[in-house]
Amino acid sequence: MAHSTRMTSSDDVPEFLDHLKQLPAVKRATHCMYAYRVVPETTGVATLVGQNDGGESGSGDRLSRLLELSGCKNVIVVVSRWYGGVQLGSDRWKWISLVAKDALKEGGFFIVDESKSKSSLNKKRSK
């Protein structure tokens, strides 16, 4: 399950996470990973980025890279996952990315189209 919302400051992160933790399903999640990207309107100010793996090593970096490659700004995306007794192996990365993309699209944050995003990913992998 993934959630995304607009944010203008990294100070908004704890409030949004607290809000999500009140949801019964999220309370029971085994892993809650997130990434955010804030691009201030003022020029000359650095983009603020942050992430947390939530116990799923490497997931915060993956979500942060998704935000950057898709052109998302002023947003946080949180992915919650439950361990159900079945080892997902490397498929978990596909599902984490898929639900994060869906939440970003539904929220209107996803700017780059799929073909452009995939070509950027392929270029990065081939280096």
Beta strands, then each sheet from edge to edge (+ up, - down):
strand 1: 2-6
strand 2: 31-38
strand 3: 48-52
strand 4: 75-81
sheet 1: 1+ 4- 2+ 3-
end
